Amino acid sequence: MKKITDSDYKIIKKYNININENMNIDDILDEIEAKMFEMGFEENDEINKDGIELERLYDNIFHNNKEV
């Protein structure tokens, strides 16, 4: 079972990340990573505030769904 919190879903919706309930966690993380590369960096390749928020989202979902 996927563990994605309500606050995670708010960020997913905010950035219009295309996921659905049938996707596995790896595919969801790939979508978040793609969005992070699309809009998470400045022209000088420095991470911006969107990138930081998306990185935290990625880390949170990864951590909550890691296999023990």
Secondary structure, 3 states (H helix, E strand, C coil): CCCCCHHHHHHHHHCCCCCCCCCCHHHHHHHHHHHHHHHCECCCCCECHHHHHHHHHHHHHHHHCCCC
